Amino acid sequence: MILPVLVALLVVVVTAVLVKLVLKRRQKGRRILLLGLNDAGKTLMFSRLQSGAQIMTQTSMKENKGTFNLGDETKQATVELVDVPGHERLRSQILENNKQGIRGIVLVVDSVNFPREARDVAELLYDLLADVMFSSHCVPLLVACNKQDMVTAKSVSVIKSQLEREINDLRVTRSAALEGIDNTGVGSKNAYIGKEGKDFEFSHVTTSIALVECSCRQSTGDEANLGSVTNWIRGLF
């Protein structure tokens, strides 16, 4: 009697695990979002990733959509790229419309102007990390510290430390929202970030976060330094 029961339980467990894996695989999309403030270099990065071309850009008023070639014959050849405008109102709406099917998010940071924009970048990053949909699905996030070809660019270590301090401060100023402004629990930005009682560190969140240095244009020649970005994207598939 015991053996048939154990076998039945084993079958149920294995079936549940397999169903979960299949559903998880189906939920993984093939869309990469490029986010960031105005003039961070999102549209130029979009162009570089899509075609390799260096183009003259201007502030985007709508999203740009294209594809990125994974360069691997064993996988589906391309993934979808969405360049999201930096203006906050446009960004929020377009981000909401493109949430389904996201495989990863690239947050493009202007490493030259970062000292003046640190708070705004941190607020955008905070909103992404606190978004229940993103956090529950553990959507991977890359902080791409752009414009590293400029001598005044801040290093990735400086940007990382400053963002952690800014996010730590934001947790305090937004504590009222976390205490239940929306008592229904429907709000999309009510997940607690990091570990309670400890200063914020990127290592404290369940979301996979990477920070890299890159450049969409070079001071000499026409070659972009986006290897760290393309390698990260390919690593998601």
TATAWO-V288221 format. One record per residue. N is the residue number from 1. RES is the residue in three letters. PSI is psi in whole degrees, -180 to 180 (* if undefined). OMEGA is omega in whole degrees, 0 to 359 (* if undefined). Layout:
N	RES	PSI	OMEGA
N	RES	PSI	OMEGA
//
This chain:
1	MET	-38	184
2	ILE	-42	183
3	LEU	-48	179
4	PRO	-36	179
5	VAL	-43	180
6	LEU	-41	179
7	VAL	-42	179
8	ALA	-42	179
9	LEU	-41	179
10	LEU	-42	179
11	VAL	-43	180
12	VAL	-46	181
13	VAL	-48	181
14	VAL	-43	179
15	THR	-44	180
16	ALA	-41	179
17	VAL	-44	180
18	LEU	-42	178
19	VAL	-43	180
20	LYS	-42	180
21	LEU	-41	179
22	VAL	-45	180
23	LEU	-40	179
24	LYS	-41	180
25	ARG	-39	180
26	ARG	-32	183
27	GLN	-22	181
28	LYS	121	181
29	GLY	-169	180
30	ARG	34	182
31	ARG	131	175
32	ILE	124	178
33	LEU	136	173
34	LEU	113	182
35	LEU	164	177
36	GLY	174	178
37	LEU	170	175
38	ASN	142	176
39	ASP	19	177
40	ALA	-20	180
41	GLY	19	182
42	LYS	-48	185
43	THR	-37	176
44	LEU	-39	176
45	MET	-42	177
46	PHE	-47	181
47	SER	-42	180
48	ARG	-44	181
49	LEU	-36	183
50	GLN	-47	186
51	SER	-10	183
52	GLY	-3	185
53	ALA	144	172
54	GLN	119	185
55	ILE	161	171
56	MET	130	184
57	THR	162	173
58	GLN	168	182
59	THR	124	183
60	SER	140	177
61	MET	-6	176
62	LYS	165	182
63	GLU	150	171
64	ASN	137	180
65	LYS	139	179
66	GLY	-162	182
67	THR	156	175
68	PHE	130	182
69	ASN	120	180
70	LEU	-23	178
71	GLY	31	180
72	ASP	113	184
73	GLU	-18	181
74	THR	-10	181
75	LYS	171	172
76	GLN	137	194
77	ALA	-36	189
78	THR	159	173
79	VAL	160	181
80	GLU	135	174
81	LEU	136	175
82	VAL	116	177
83	ASP	109	186
84	VAL	131	180
85	PRO	151	182
86	GLY	-20	180
87	HIS	131	190
88	GLU	-45	183
89	ARG	-44	179
90	LEU	-43	182
91	ARG	-46	183
92	SER	-45	182
93	GLN	-45	181
94	ILE	-38	177
95	LEU	-43	180
96	GLU	-38	182
97	ASN	-17	185
98	ASN	17	182
99	LYS	-38	182
100	GLN	137	177
101	GLY	15	180
102	ILE	131	176
103	ARG	-29	180
104	GLY	162	181
105	ILE	131	174
106	VAL	115	176
107	LEU	109	184
108	VAL	126	183
109	VAL	134	174
110	ASP	104	185
111	SER	-21	180
112	VAL	-47	182
113	ASN	6	185
114	PHE	-41	180
115	PRO	-34	180
116	ARG	-20	186
117	GLU	6	187
118	ALA	-44	182
119	ARG	-43	181
120	ASP	-40	178
121	VAL	-43	180
122	ALA	-38	179
123	GLU	-41	177
124	LEU	-45	180
125	LEU	-40	178
126	TYR	-47	181
127	ASP	-38	179
128	LEU	-44	182
129	LEU	-30	182
130	ALA	-13	181
131	ASP	122	185
132	VAL	-40	181
133	MET	-46	181
134	PHE	-44	183
135	SER	-39	181
136	SER	-30	178
137	HIS	0	179
138	CYS	50	180
139	VAL	120	181
140	PRO	147	184
141	LEU	133	177
142	LEU	125	173
143	VAL	106	184
144	ALA	104	182
145	CYS	95	189
146	ASN	169	176
147	LYS	35	180
148	GLN	-6	175
149	ASP	-12	180
150	MET	139	184
151	VAL	-23	181
152	THR	6	181
153	ALA	140	175
154	LYS	145	182
155	SER	164	180
156	VAL	-33	180
157	SER	-38	178
158	VAL	-45	180
159	ILE	-43	180
160	LYS	-48	182
161	SER	-42	181
162	GLN	-41	179
163	LEU	-40	178
164	GLU	-40	178
165	ARG	-43	181
166	GLU	-43	180
167	ILE	-36	177
168	ASN	-42	178
169	ASP	-39	180
170	LEU	-33	178
171	ARG	-34	180
172	VAL	-47	184
173	THR	-22	180
174	ARG	14	183
175	SER	-32	180
176	ALA	-39	179
177	ALA	-38	181
178	LEU	-20	181
179	GLU	0	171
180	GLY	48	171
181	ILE	-40	176
182	ASP	93	184
183	ASN	-12	180
184	THR	-17	182
185	GLY	14	182
186	VAL	-22	185
187	GLY	149	185
188	SER	-3	184
189	LYS	58	183
190	ASN	15	176
191	ALA	138	178
192	TYR	139	184
193	ILE	128	176
194	GLY	-158	182
195	LYS	129	180
196	GLU	138	179
197	GLY	0	179
198	LYS	146	175
199	ASP	143	185
200	PHE	137	170
201	GLU	147	180
202	PHE	-28	181
203	SER	-11	182
204	HIS	-9	183
205	VAL	151	181
206	THR	-24	178
207	THR	138	176
208	SER	117	181
209	ILE	129	176
210	ALA	147	177
211	LEU	129	182
212	VAL	160	173
213	GLU	143	180
214	CYS	173	176
215	SER	129	178
216	CYS	-18	177
217	ARG	156	180
218	GLN	152	180
219	SER	-26	176
220	THR	141	180
221	GLY	-170	184
222	ASP	23	182
223	GLU	130	177
224	ALA	153	178
225	ASN	79	184
226	LEU	17	181
227	GLY	-38	181
228	SER	-32	179
229	VAL	-48	181
230	THR	-37	178
231	ASN	-38	179
232	TRP	-44	180
233	ILE	-47	181
234	ARG	-33	180
235	GLY	-14	179
236	LEU	-13	187
237	PHE	*	*
//
